[in-house]
């Protein structure tokens, strides 16, 4: 990725300068044939070593994207906020380039409703008022006055599969290609100047082919400004430009797909930043991105032109921690990629000599044309060649692992233990170190045993805020015995703005070097329930409702208690 927030988190395509994301499981392309949903499920089980190619039909053909370009709320007859309007009903439509005041303005007029000669960039109306009362013939995907898709984005991309069957049979295992989509709503970002003007990337990355000593083609990734990028784009054959898509589009598409795939709380970093991004690729005919693999799961949208993908699976590289990017001239991340990938495969090399000749992992090919979507999982070797000038975007997704969640919990408990928290000293040899560790290790099983699944994934993890975690969301509501979550810490919030209630700041699972919390929420409780907080603050043993009623010494019902005992 181009722009990572200031943090130590890994970003897309490993550091050199935003690597391209063309990932996919290697399998052979099937000839298209009509199959039922039931046959499809059976087919996936029997032939799960295939790149499946399906044809988008019906509602799934149109990929509907909410208006993210500043044109929401435009009435028929008005120009778009960007100075463009068009389409037969007066909404934004096809692009037309007009010379005006010695600069090029991207603009469109209103089809059959356009006023003669009107193509304004000033925002004035250039469309005749539509006085017809009848409804448009097609309202299949967007309700009147709304830009909300009628079909969930992931369902659209993988139809006729369902998200459940996709996760069970395709995800992490093989590639899926769906063809015949209508990407009209994504047309604005096919304009390279518009894309660069809207990108959150600090720099545009130009990928320039560079012959290496072994005669293979490597990419020199050069960060440039918009002007230099256009010069390179217009004058350097077989080059490509890479930058992130508009942030509004990223937020919408990444969240829609991640949520539909059940990534839940794991789709963001601990600081709330999204783990996914959308990369935009403008590739000249002949541009080649040589063999590599990534650590993200990807959905590539071919918006214009044609690309040929070569895919080669490796069953040892499932959900890798880092990718492998031998296709770059820059090798600064060599050690990082080697050490983590050798955890998965002790014989791992950055570019296997038998990449294209290993009979156990044959290379498969698939051609993406405009209207195609390719899903390909992390850890899939791939090579991509632009057979025409092309524009594509790649929705690149990753999420936290259960290993991340559990290791944070263990780290927090170790920090809470005097013995494990103690600074290392008195160590002058490996014998000294091993002696101290041997004594500490005796306590480790007991410490780990304190963590339960309910400690790591309490109901509040899935609530919008703590006040939403009521008894309806608590699977244990009504049980007889309760105990403190060993990973939970709570205290009065710094800001208190009401006299009749107390705001409680809740932190759960913050065992990491930056002490950021997996769960951080604020709960508002009546002042009458303050004894409950005092009781829970120091209570470590299990307790019952009867104990709690007695300790509180105030009138409370079981239902009131259950509201807060999450």
N, C-alpha and C positions, 0 to 999 in steps of 0.2 A: 504494500500500500504506500501510497505516497505520503499521506499525512497522518502520522500517528500522533495521538496526544502525548504530552510529555509523560512517558511512563516506560517501564521496562518490558512492556508486553510485546510479544512477537507480532509482526504484521505480515500481510500477504507477501508471498513470493520472496521471502527472505531478502534481506537488506539491500543488495547492490543498488537498485533503483527501480523499484516497482516492477517485479516480474510479471509476465503474463500468466493468466490463469486459465489454462486449458487442461482440465483434468478429466479423466474418465476411465472407467474400468475397461480393460481390453477384452473384447469379445467380437464375434463376427457379425456383420450386418445381415439381418434377415430380409429376404424378399418379402414385400408387403403382402399380407393376405388377411382376409376378414376372419376374425375369430370372436366368439362370444366372450362375455365376462368370465364365465365359468371355465371355458377353454383357456382363456388367458391365464387364469390362476394356475391351472394344471400345467400350462406351457412354461410358465416361469419356474415352476418347481423342477420340471424335467429338463429344461434347457437353460439353466441359469448361467451358462457360459456364453451368452449371446448378447450383443448390443441390440436391444429391441428397438425397432422403428415402428412407430404408430402414426396414424393420420388423424390430425385434429378435425373434428366434425361438429356441426351444430353450434351450440353456445360456446364451446371451447375454442372455436376458431378465432374469435375476437378477444384479444388480450386487452382488457379495459384498465386504464390507469387513471386514478383521480387527477384532476387538474392541478399540477404542481408548478405551472409556469406563470402564475400570477393572473390567470384569467377566470378564476372561479367567480361565480355570481354575475357574469356578464349576461345582459339581457339580449334577446334577439334585436338586431339593429344597431348594436353598439360595437365599436372596435374593441379588440382585446387590449388589456392593460399594456401589452408589449407593443401596441400599435398595429397589430395584425388582426384580421378578421377573415372569415371565409366560410365555405361550406354552403350547401344549398339552403340551410335554415338560418344562416346568419351567424353561425358560430365559427370558431377558428378552423381554418381549412388548409388547403394545399399552399405550399410556399411558392412565391414568385419573387424574383429579384428585380428591383427597380433602382435605377441610378437617380440619386437625388442629392443636390447640393454637393456634388463631387465626392460623395461617399456611397458605399453600397448599403442599402437597407433591406433586411429580410422582411418581406411583407406579403400579405395575402388579401384578396378582396372576397366579396361575399357571394360568389357564384351568381345564381339567377336573381338574387336580391340586391346586387351591387348597384350603387348609384354610378352613373356613367362617369368614367375617368377618375373615380375615387380610389386612391390607395394611400391612405394617410399614415404617417408615422407619428403624428402628434397626439393621437388618442381621440380625435373627433370621430363622430359617427360617419361611416361610409356605407351603410347598408339601408336599403329601403325598409320601412317598418312592415313587419309581417302582421297583417290584419286577419289572417285565416284563423278560425276557431277550431278547425279540425285538428286532431292529434296527428303527429308524424306517423308514417306508416310503420316504422320500426322503433320500438322502445324496448328492445330485447335485453339490452345490457345495462342501460342507465335509466333510472326513473326520471320523470320530467323534473327539470330544475335541480337535478342531483348529479354528482359525478362519482357516486359510489358503485363499484362493480356489483353486479347481481350474482356473480359466480366467484367464489374464493379463488385467489390467485394461484395457489398451489394446485387446487383441483383442476383449474383450467389448464395448467402446464402439463399435467400428467394424465389427463383423461385419455382413455376410459378407465385408467386405474384410479383407485381411491387412495387418499393419504395412508390409510391403514395397510393396504396391499403394497403400496410403494415402500413404506418403511420395512415391511416384513420381507419383501422379495428383491427389491432393487437397491435400496439405500446401503451404501458401503460395499455392495457386491458387484454391481454391473452398471453399465451405462443405459440411459434411456433417451431416445430421440423421438420427439413429436414434431410433425411437419404440418405445414399449411396454415399456420397462425396468421392473423391480421395484426400487424404491429403499428397501425396508424397512430395510436396514442403515443408511441415512442418516437415518431418521426422528427420532432424538434431536435433531439440529441444526435441525429445523424448529421446535422450541420456542424462541421468541425469548429467553426468560429463560435457558434452558440455554446457548444459543449465546453470549450476552453474558457469562455467568459463566465460560465456557471459552476465550474468545478471548485470544490473546496481544496484541491491540491495546491500547494504553494508553487510548485513548478510542474511544467509539462515534461514528460520523459520521452525523448526521441530514441528509438531503438535503431541503431545503425549496424548493418551486417559487417562482420570483421572476420577475415580468414585467420584461423589459428595455425600453429606450427604443424599440427597433424592434419591440416587441410580441411578440418571440419569448420562449419560456420558458427561463430559465436556472436553474441549481441553486445555491442557497446551501448549501455544505457546512459544517455546524456541529459541531465536536467537543463531545460531551457525556458525562456519566457515565451509568451504567445507569438510575438513577431518572429523570433528565430524558429519556433516550431512550424509556422506556416511556410517559411522559406525552405526548411528541410523537407516539409511535406510536399511542396510543389516542385522540388528540384532533385530529390534524392530517390532514385528508383529502389524498390524493394525495402523501403524503410517503413516504420510504423510509429504512431504516436500513442502514448498511454497516459491516461489521467482518470481520476475518479469522476463518476457521474454526479449530477446535481444532488446536493445533500437531501433535499426533500424527496427525491426519487429513491435514494438509498434508504431513508428512514421508512418509507412506505413498503417497498418491496422486501427489504431484509426482515422487517418485523412481521409482515404478512406470512412469508414463507417459513421463517424460524418458528413462529407461534404455531402454524399449522403442522409443523414437524415435531411439535412437542418439546422444543428446546427450553421453553419456560424461562425460569430464572437464570438459566445457564447461558442465555444468549447475550448477556452483557458482562462487562468486566465489573470488578468490585466498586469502581468509581462511577458506574452507570453508563460508561461509554459502550456503544454497540460493538459486538465482535465482528459483525458482517460489514461488507462494503460492496460497492458496484464499480467495477473497472470498465472503462471505455477504451476500445481499441479501434483506431483508424489505420488500416493496413493497406499498403500499396501492393499491387499484383506482384507476386514473386517473393513477398516477404515470408521468411521462415522462422518459426520459433522451434529450435531443436529440442531433443529429448530432455525431459525433466519431469518431476512430479511435485505436487503441492500438499500442504497439510490441511487445506480447507475443502469442504464440499461445495460443488459449483453447479450453477444453472447458467449456461451460455445461450444468449439470444442472438441469432444471426439476423441483423436488421437489413443489411444490404450486401450484395456480392456473394461470393462463394469461397468456402474454406474446406480444405481436405484435412481430416484428423487421422493420425495414426495412433492407435491405442495398444498398450501392452500392460496387462495386469501383473501384479506380483503379490501373491497371497500373504507374503511376510510383511507387507507394508499396509497394514490396516490402521486407520487413524494415527498416522505418524505424528510425532511431536514437532518435527520440522520437515520441510521439503528437501528436495535435492535439485540444485540449479546449476548443473555443469554447462548450460548453454550461455552463460554470461562470461564476459571477459574478466569481470571482477570476481576474485576468489576469496575475498576477505572473510566470508562465512564458512569456509571449508571445514575448519575444526568443529564448529558448532553443529553443522549438519552431519559430519561423520560420527561424532561421539553419540548423538542421540539415536541415529539410525542403526548404529552397530548394537544398540540395546535390543533392537527388533531382529536384526540379522547380523550375526557375528562376522559374516563374510561380505557385508555390504561395501560396495564401492560406488563412487559418485556417478560414474557412467559405465555400466557393465559392458564388456566387449561383446557379449552375446545378446545385446538388447534386441537386435532384429533377427536373431537366429536361434533362440532358445526354443526347442520344440515343446517344452512344458508351458511356455508362456508366449504363444504365437502373436504376432502383430496383426491387428485388424484395422480396417479402414472404414471411415464413414464421411460422407460429404454433407456439409451443412450449407443450404441455400437460404435466401431470404425467407423468413417465416418459420424457420426451424428453431427448436429449443433442444439443447443437449444437457442432460444431467450427467455429471461424472464425479465419482467420489475421490476423496483424499487418497494419496498414495499410489495413484495410477500414472505410470509413465505415459507421456504423450508428446507428440510432435505435430505442429500445425503449419500448413502451407496455404497462403492466400492465392487462390487460382484466379481471382479478380480483385480489383480494388474493393475493399470490404470495410464494413462497419459492424461491430458487435459489442455487446455489453456482457459482463459476467457477474452474476450475483454470487459472491463468495462468502460462505458461511462457516463458522466454527462455533463451538460452545465449550463451556467448562466440562471437565470430566468428573466422574464420581471419585476418582483418585484425588482430584483437586479438593473436593468437598471434605472427604474423609481425612486427608493429610492435614488440612487446615484445623480440623477438630482436634486431632492428636497433638498438633503443634501447640494449640491453645492450652490443652491440659498439661503439657510438659512445661509450658511457661508458668502455669499456676502452681507447679510443684517446686518446693524449695531446692530439692536435690538436683533436679534437672535444670533449674534456672541458674544455678550457681555458676559463677565465672570459672573457666578452666585455669587452674594454676597448680603448681607442684608437679608438673609433668616435664621430665627431662629426658625421657626415652620412650620407646614404644611399649616397653614393659610397664612403665608408670601409667601410660594412657590406657592400656588394656586392663590393668588392675582396677582403675577407677571405673571404667566402663562396665566391667563384669559385675561390679556391685550395683551400679545403676540399672543394668538390664534386668535384674531380678524383679524390679518394681514395674517393669513395662507392661506385662500382661494385665496386672491389676488396673493400671491407668487406662489402658485401651478398653477394658471391659466396662468402663463407665459410660462409654458411648453406645447409644442405641440408635436404631433407624429414626425413632421419633425425635431424638436429639438433633439429628442432622437435617431432617426434613419435616419440621413441625408445620401445622396448618397455617401459621402466620407467614410462612415462606410463600404461600400462594394467594395471600390477601393483598388487595390494593393498598390498604393501610391497616394498622393494628385494630382500629375500631370495626373493621369488616370481619375480623376473625371471631365471629360470635359463635354461639353454640351450634348453629346450623353447619358451620364449617369444621367443627371439632368432632372427629370420629370417636373420641373417648368421653364425650359428654355423657354424664349419667354414670360413669364408673365410680367405684367406691374408694379407690386409693390413688393418690397423686404424689408426684415427686418433682423436684426442681430439675430443669434441664441443666446439666453440668456445663453446657456451653453458653448459657444465657446470663447476661449481666443487665441490670436495669437500675435506673436512678432518676430523680426528678430532672426534667428537662431544664435547660438554662432559661428559656423563655416561658414565663407563666403569666397568662393574660386574663384569667378568670378567677374570681374568689371562691366560687362554689365547686371547682374541680381542680384536679392536679394533672398535669401532663407528665407522663413517664416516658423516658427515652429507653428503648430496648435495643440491645445489641446481642446478636447470636453468631457464633463461629467467626472469630477474627484472628485465627492463628496464622498470620503471614507476616512477612518482614515489614510491611507498611501498616499493619494493624487495622486494615480496612475490614468492615463487617460484611459477611454474606447477607445478613438480615439486619437492617436498621430501620426501626419504625418508632412512631410516637403514639402512645395510647392515652386517651383522656378518660379519667375516672372521677366519679363524684368524691367530694371531700370526705364523705362518710365512709368510703372504702379505703382510706389511708391506712387503717390498721392491717388490712390485707397485705399491702405493700411492705409494711414494717415486718410482718410475719414471714413473708416469703424471702425477704432480703437475707435473713440469717438462717432460715430453715434448710437443712441439708437432708434430713431423713424424710422418708415417705410419710404421708399423713392422709387422714380421711376427712370427709366433710364434717363429721361430728367434732373432730379435733379443731377444725378451722372455725366452726360456729362458736365453740367454747373459747378459743383464743381471741377471736375478734371482739366478743362481748357486745356486738351490735346486732340489730334485727336485719337479717339477710335471708333470702330464699336460696334454695339450691340453684334455681335458674340464674339468679344474679351472680352467684359464684362461678357457675359454668361459663358465663360470658367472659370472665377474666382468666380462668384457669386453662389457658391454652399452652 
